[in-house]
């Protein structure tokens, strides 16, 4: 079994303006940088591999968190909103009228013009999840809301119609496990990155090189 601790990048100006970002390469805003500066993870999570979206806002988030050694993972790129990128939902409702509600009622199969559906995002992520599944490894992923929602939907069975069974809160990380014999599963949701509790879960599979080095130091004492 492997496990993924996934978190969303910090806020951008487009987030503040409630614009659909998708694959538009928007940087963190000054407020976003300040917020991420308040986040932290237990040091044990800094010792496992980090997979980070190629978009700037995700890489900036990882850097502010203090992680310099990362793997850029294209499969973690945000869901493409196609022609809707840069738009706000009220603008789309005004332009599309009832047609937008018809599209929203498609849930996982909502497909923006020229974009990507959440189901297609799930399919895109399968090679990464399958690769991790067989490694008995703990990893951190810095990604996007669309990626987290797609993974959560796959893990929980949510069809993206109506509210999710659990709200994905801001400034939180979410832990998922990937059994060798099955689908990805929810482990622990909404782990605060600001007010950490003493029982914040630690990696089940620490970095083997770090673990070996630690054991070597203990043997020298």
C-alpha positions as YAML, in Angstrom:
chain: A
units: angstrom
residues:
- id: 1
  name: UNK
  ca: [0.00, 0.00, 0.00]
- id: 2
  name: UNK
  ca: [1.13, 3.56, -0.67]
- id: 3
  name: UNK
  ca: [-0.19, 6.89, 0.55]
- id: 4
  name: UNK
  ca: [-0.50, 10.40, -0.83]
- id: 5
  name: UNK
  ca: [-0.66, 13.57, 1.24]
- id: 6
  name: UNK
  ca: [-2.03, 16.16, -1.18]
- id: 7
  name: UNK
  ca: [-2.40, 19.89, -0.74]
- id: 8
  name: UNK
  ca: [-3.51, 22.74, -2.94]
- id: 9
  name: UNK
  ca: [-1.26, 25.66, -3.88]
- id: 10
  name: UNK
  ca: [-1.68, 28.98, -2.10]
- id: 11
  name: UNK
  ca: [-4.08, 31.66, -3.35]
- id: 12
  name: UNK
  ca: [-3.54, 33.79, -6.45]
- id: 13
  name: UNK
  ca: [-5.13, 37.03, -7.65]
- id: 14
  name: UNK
  ca: [-7.43, 34.96, -9.84]
- id: 15
  name: UNK
  ca: [-8.54, 32.98, -6.81]
- id: 16
  name: UNK
  ca: [-9.40, 36.23, -5.04]
- id: 17
  name: UNK
  ca: [-11.36, 37.33, -8.12]
- id: 18
  name: UNK
  ca: [-13.04, 33.88, -8.33]
- id: 19
  name: UNK
  ca: [-11.80, 33.30, -11.87]
- id: 20
  name: UNK
  ca: [-11.35, 29.84, -13.33]
- id: 21
  name: UNK
  ca: [-7.59, 29.32, -13.57]
- id: 22
  name: UNK
  ca: [-7.19, 25.88, -15.07]
- id: 23
  name: UNK
  ca: [-3.88, 25.67, -16.87]
- id: 24
  name: UNK
  ca: [-3.31, 29.42, -16.97]
- id: 25
  name: UNK
  ca: [0.08, 29.81, -15.29]
- id: 26
  name: UNK
  ca: [-0.83, 32.32, -12.58]
- id: 27
  name: UNK
  ca: [1.64, 33.09, -9.78]
- id: 28
  name: UNK
  ca: [0.79, 33.29, -6.09]
- id: 29
  name: UNK
  ca: [-0.42, 36.69, -4.96]
- id: 30
  name: UNK
  ca: [1.43, 38.52, -2.15]
- id: 31
  name: UNK
  ca: [-1.41, 37.50, 0.18]
- id: 32
  name: UNK
  ca: [-1.03, 33.94, -1.07]
- id: 33
  name: UNK
  ca: [2.68, 33.95, -0.34]
- id: 34
  name: UNK
  ca: [2.01, 35.28, 3.15]
- id: 35
  name: UNK
  ca: [-0.59, 32.60, 3.80]
- id: 36
  name: UNK
  ca: [1.64, 29.74, 2.64]
- id: 37
  name: UNK
  ca: [4.34, 31.19, 4.89]
- id: 38
  name: UNK
  ca: [2.06, 30.29, 7.81]
- id: 39
  name: UNK
  ca: [1.73, 26.66, 6.68]
- id: 40
  name: UNK
  ca: [3.88, 23.82, 7.90]
- id: 41
  name: UNK
  ca: [4.13, 20.05, 7.76]
- id: 42
  name: UNK
  ca: [5.78, 17.67, 10.22]
- id: 43
  name: UNK
  ca: [9.44, 17.30, 9.29]
- id: 44
  name: UNK
  ca: [8.89, 13.63, 8.45]
- id: 45
  name: UNK
  ca: [6.80, 14.66, 5.44]
- id: 46
  name: UNK
  ca: [9.71, 16.76, 4.17]
- id: 47
  name: UNK
  ca: [11.80, 13.59, 3.98]
- id: 48
  name: UNK
  ca: [9.58, 11.75, 1.52]
- id: 49
  name: UNK
  ca: [9.32, 12.40, -2.25]
- id: 50
  name: UNK
  ca: [7.36, 15.46, -3.34]
- id: 51
  name: UNK
  ca: [5.50, 15.48, -6.66]
- id: 52
  name: UNK
  ca: [4.56, 18.98, -7.78]
- id: 53
  name: UNK
  ca: [2.44, 20.35, -10.63]
- id: 54
  name: UNK
  ca: [4.46, 22.16, -13.31]
- id: 55
  name: UNK
  ca: [2.41, 25.34, -12.83]
- id: 56
  name: UNK
  ca: [4.19, 28.19, -11.05]
- id: 57
  name: UNK
  ca: [1.73, 28.54, -8.22]
- id: 58
  name: UNK
  ca: [2.31, 24.94, -7.11]
- id: 59
  name: UNK
  ca: [6.11, 25.17, -7.36]
- id: 60
  name: UNK
  ca: [6.11, 28.44, -5.44]
- id: 61
  name: UNK
  ca: [4.03, 26.81, -2.71]
- id: 62
  name: UNK
  ca: [6.47, 23.92, -2.35]
- id: 63
  name: UNK
  ca: [9.42, 26.32, -2.19]
- id: 64
  name: UNK
  ca: [7.83, 28.53, 0.48]
- id: 65
  name: UNK
  ca: [7.11, 25.40, 2.50]
- id: 66
  name: UNK
  ca: [10.86, 24.80, 2.44]
- id: 67
  name: UNK
  ca: [11.05, 21.92, -0.01]
- id: 68
  name: UNK
  ca: [13.82, 22.41, -2.55]
- id: 69
  name: UNK
  ca: [14.10, 18.90, -4.00]
- id: 70
  name: UNK
  ca: [10.92, 18.15, -5.93]
- id: 71
  name: UNK
  ca: [9.78, 16.09, -8.89]
- id: 72
  name: UNK
  ca: [7.78, 18.04, -11.46]
- id: 73
  name: UNK
  ca: [4.84, 15.81, -12.39]
- id: 74
  name: UNK
  ca: [2.90, 16.90, -15.51]
- id: 75
  name: UNK
  ca: [0.00, 14.59, -14.62]
- id: 76
  name: UNK
  ca: [-0.74, 16.87, -11.63]
- id: 77
  name: UNK
  ca: [-1.46, 19.81, -13.94]
- id: 78
  name: UNK
  ca: [-4.76, 21.48, -13.09]
- id: 79
  name: UNK
  ca: [-7.94, 20.50, -14.94]
- id: 80
  name: UNK
  ca: [-8.24, 22.47, -18.17]
- id: 81
  name: UNK
  ca: [-11.23, 24.80, -18.27]
- id: 82
  name: UNK
  ca: [-10.69, 25.47, -21.97]
- id: 83
  name: UNK
  ca: [-12.64, 28.47, -23.23]
- id: 84
  name: UNK
  ca: [-13.83, 29.21, -19.70]
- id: 85
  name: UNK
  ca: [-10.39, 30.01, -18.26]
- id: 86
  name: UNK
  ca: [-10.24, 33.51, -16.85]
- id: 87
  name: UNK
  ca: [-14.04, 33.65, -16.61]
- id: 88
  name: UNK
  ca: [-16.13, 33.92, -13.44]
- id: 89
  name: UNK
  ca: [-19.18, 31.75, -12.78]
- id: 90
  name: UNK
  ca: [-21.68, 34.66, -12.78]
- id: 91
  name: UNK
  ca: [-20.39, 35.67, -16.24]
- id: 92
  name: UNK
  ca: [-20.92, 32.14, -17.55]
- id: 93
  name: UNK
  ca: [-24.43, 31.98, -16.07]
- id: 94
  name: UNK
  ca: [-25.26, 35.23, -17.78]
- id: 95
  name: UNK
  ca: [-23.84, 34.10, -21.12]
- id: 96
  name: UNK
  ca: [-24.99, 30.47, -21.15]
- id: 97
  name: UNK
  ca: [-28.22, 30.67, -19.16]
- id: 98
  name: UNK
  ca: [-29.91, 27.32, -18.58]
- id: 99
  name: UNK
  ca: [-27.34, 25.53, -20.75]
- id: 100
  name: UNK
  ca: [-24.80, 25.91, -17.97]
- id: 101
  name: UNK
  ca: [-27.07, 24.13, -15.48]
- id: 102
  name: UNK
  ca: [-27.50, 21.28, -17.96]
- id: 103
  name: UNK
  ca: [-23.71, 20.97, -18.14]
- id: 104
  name: UNK
  ca: [-23.31, 21.17, -14.35]
- id: 105
  name: UNK
  ca: [-25.86, 18.37, -13.99]
- id: 106
  name: UNK
  ca: [-23.43, 16.12, -15.85]
- id: 107
  name: UNK
  ca: [-21.27, 15.89, -12.71]
- id: 108
  name: UNK
  ca: [-18.10, 13.98, -13.48]
- id: 109
  name: UNK
  ca: [-18.73, 14.43, -17.19]
- id: 110
  name: UNK
  ca: [-19.02, 18.23, -17.17]
- id: 111
  name: UNK
  ca: [-16.90, 19.21, -20.18]
- id: 112
  name: UNK
  ca: [-16.06, 22.88, -20.75]
- id: 113
  name: UNK
  ca: [-15.60, 23.77, -24.43]
- id: 114
  name: UNK
  ca: [-12.02, 22.99, -25.35]
- id: 115
  name: UNK
  ca: [-11.35, 21.75, -21.83]
- id: 116
  name: UNK
  ca: [-11.34, 18.60, -19.75]
- id: 117
  name: UNK
  ca: [-13.96, 16.81, -17.66]
- id: 118
  name: UNK
  ca: [-13.31, 15.64, -14.09]
- id: 119
  name: UNK
  ca: [-13.63, 12.04, -15.32]
- id: 120
  name: UNK
  ca: [-10.91, 12.73, -17.88]
- id: 121
  name: UNK
  ca: [-8.76, 14.14, -15.09]
- id: 122
  name: UNK
  ca: [-9.25, 10.91, -13.16]
- id: 123
  name: UNK
  ca: [-8.21, 8.93, -16.21]
- id: 124
  name: UNK
  ca: [-5.18, 11.17, -16.69]
- id: 125
  name: UNK
  ca: [-4.10, 10.52, -13.09]
- id: 126
  name: UNK
  ca: [-4.35, 6.73, -13.35]
- id: 127
  name: UNK
  ca: [-0.76, 6.13, -14.57]
- id: 128
  name: UNK
  ca: [0.61, 8.10, -11.61]
- id: 129
  name: UNK
  ca: [-1.62, 6.36, -9.07]
- id: 130
  name: UNK
  ca: [-0.85, 2.94, -10.55]
- id: 131
  name: UNK
  ca: [2.87, 3.66, -10.42]
- id: 132
  name: UNK
  ca: [2.70, 4.69, -6.77]
- id: 133
  name: UNK
  ca: [0.44, 1.78, -5.83]
- id: 134
  name: UNK
  ca: [3.15, -0.85, -6.26]
- id: 135
  name: UNK
  ca: [5.92, 1.02, -4.45]
- id: 136
  name: UNK
  ca: [4.86, 0.97, -0.78]
- id: 137
  name: UNK
  ca: [5.76, 4.64, -0.57]
- id: 138
  name: UNK
  ca: [4.56, 7.84, 1.09]
- id: 139
  name: UNK
  ca: [4.59, 10.99, -1.05]
- id: 140
  name: UNK
  ca: [3.47, 14.60, -0.88]
- id: 141
  name: UNK
  ca: [1.68, 16.11, -3.87]
- id: 142
  name: UNK
  ca: [1.30, 19.87, -4.36]
- id: 143
  name: UNK
  ca: [-1.44, 20.34, -6.90]
- id: 144
  name: UNK
  ca: [-4.78, 22.06, -7.52]
- id: 145
  name: UNK
  ca: [-8.41, 22.03, -6.45]
- id: 146
  name: UNK
  ca: [-9.52, 20.23, -9.61]
- id: 147
  name: UNK
  ca: [-6.95, 17.49, -9.02]
- id: 148
  name: UNK
  ca: [-7.92, 17.09, -5.36]
- id: 149
  name: UNK
  ca: [-11.63, 16.94, -6.21]
- id: 150
  name: UNK
  ca: [-11.02, 14.32, -8.90]
- id: 151
  name: UNK
  ca: [-9.00, 12.17, -6.51]
- id: 152
  name: UNK
  ca: [-11.53, 12.62, -3.72]
- id: 153
  name: UNK
  ca: [-14.40, 11.71, -6.06]
- id: 154
  name: UNK
  ca: [-12.57, 8.56, -7.15]
- id: 155
  name: UNK
  ca: [-11.79, 7.60, -3.55]
- id: 156
  name: UNK
  ca: [-15.23, 8.35, -2.09]
- id: 157
  name: UNK
  ca: [-17.52, 7.44, -4.99]
- id: 158
  name: UNK
  ca: [-18.86, 11.00, -5.18]
- id: 159
  name: UNK
  ca: [-20.32, 11.68, -8.63]
- id: 160
  name: UNK
  ca: [-19.78, 15.44, -8.31]
- id: 161
  name: UNK
  ca: [-23.51, 16.09, -8.19]
- id: 162
  name: UNK
  ca: [-24.44, 18.19, -5.19]
- id: 163
  name: UNK
  ca: [-22.09, 18.81, -2.29]
- id: 164
  name: UNK
  ca: [-19.27, 16.35, -1.57]
- id: 165
  name: UNK
  ca: [-19.67, 14.04, 1.44]
- id: 166
  name: UNK
  ca: [-16.81, 15.96, 3.06]
- id: 167
  name: UNK
  ca: [-15.85, 19.54, 2.29]
- id: 168
  name: UNK
  ca: [-12.27, 20.02, 1.12]
- id: 169
  name: UNK
  ca: [-11.23, 22.90, 3.35]
- id: 170
  name: UNK
  ca: [-8.64, 25.55, 2.50]
- id: 171
  name: UNK
  ca: [-5.18, 25.57, 4.12]
- id: 172
  name: UNK
  ca: [-5.45, 21.83, 4.67]
- id: 173
  name: UNK
  ca: [-3.81, 18.67, 3.40]
- id: 174
  name: UNK
  ca: [-5.70, 15.46, 2.62]
- id: 175
  name: UNK
  ca: [-4.37, 11.94, 3.08]
- id: 176
  name: UNK
  ca: [-5.29, 9.10, 0.72]
- id: 177
  name: UNK
  ca: [-4.12, 5.50, 0.65]
- id: 178
  name: UNK
  ca: [-3.68, 3.26, -2.36]
- id: 179
  name: UNK
  ca: [-3.99, -0.46, -1.51]
- id: 180
  name: UNK
  ca: [-2.17, -2.79, -3.88]
- id: 181
  name: UNK
  ca: [-5.37, -4.68, -4.59]
- id: 182
  name: UNK
  ca: [-7.87, -1.86, -5.01]
- id: 183
  name: UNK
  ca: [-8.92, 1.69, -5.69]
- id: 184
  name: UNK
  ca: [-7.56, 4.77, -3.95]
- id: 185
  name: UNK
  ca: [-9.26, 5.36, -0.60]
- id: 186
  name: UNK
  ca: [-9.83, 8.29, 1.74]
- id: 187
  name: UNK
  ca: [-7.64, 8.11, 4.84]
- id: 188
  name: UNK
  ca: [-7.88, 11.49, 6.64]
- id: 189
  name: UNK
  ca: [-9.34, 14.70, 5.25]
- id: 190
  name: UNK
  ca: [-8.79, 18.33, 6.21]
- id: 191
  name: UNK
  ca: [-5.51, 18.15, 8.10]
- id: 192
  name: UNK
  ca: [-4.79, 21.75, 9.02]
- id: 193
  name: UNK
  ca: [-1.53, 23.21, 7.76]
- id: 194
  name: UNK
  ca: [-1.83, 26.12, 10.19]
- id: 195
  name: UNK
  ca: [-3.04, 24.64, 13.48]
- id: 196
  name: UNK
  ca: [-1.46, 21.20, 13.51]
- id: 197
  name: UNK
  ca: [-2.68, 18.74, 16.09]
- id: 198
  name: UNK
  ca: [-0.29, 16.35, 17.88]
- id: 199
  name: UNK
  ca: [-1.93, 13.44, 16.06]
- id: 200
  name: UNK
  ca: [-1.18, 14.76, 12.55]
- id: 201
  name: UNK
  ca: [-0.45, 11.48, 10.73]
- id: 202
  name: UNK
  ca: [3.18, 10.78, 9.87]
- id: 203
  name: UNK
  ca: [4.35, 8.91, 6.75]
- id: 204
  name: UNK
  ca: [3.93, 5.16, 6.99]
- id: 205
  name: UNK
  ca: [6.84, 4.74, 4.59]
- id: 206
  name: UNK
  ca: [9.64, 7.17, 5.47]
- id: 207
  name: UNK
  ca: [12.40, 7.81, 2.95]
- id: 208
  name: UNK
  ca: [14.55, 4.68, 3.09]
- id: 209
  name: UNK
  ca: [17.83, 6.57, 2.72]
- id: 210
  name: UNK
  ca: [16.93, 8.91, 5.60]
- id: 211
  name: UNK
  ca: [15.83, 5.97, 7.71]
- id: 212
  name: UNK
  ca: [19.09, 4.10, 7.04]
- id: 213
  name: UNK
  ca: [21.13, 7.21, 7.88]
- id: 214
  name: UNK
  ca: [19.17, 7.66, 11.11]
- id: 215
  name: UNK
  ca: [19.75, 4.02, 12.10]
- id: 216
  name: UNK
  ca: [23.44, 4.41, 11.33]
- id: 217
  name: UNK
  ca: [23.73, 7.39, 13.66]
- id: 218
  name: UNK
  ca: [21.93, 5.50, 16.39]
- id: 219
  name: UNK
  ca: [24.32, 2.57, 16.02]
- id: 220
  name: UNK
  ca: [27.29, 4.92, 16.43]
- id: 221
  name: UNK
  ca: [26.14, 6.05, 19.87]
...
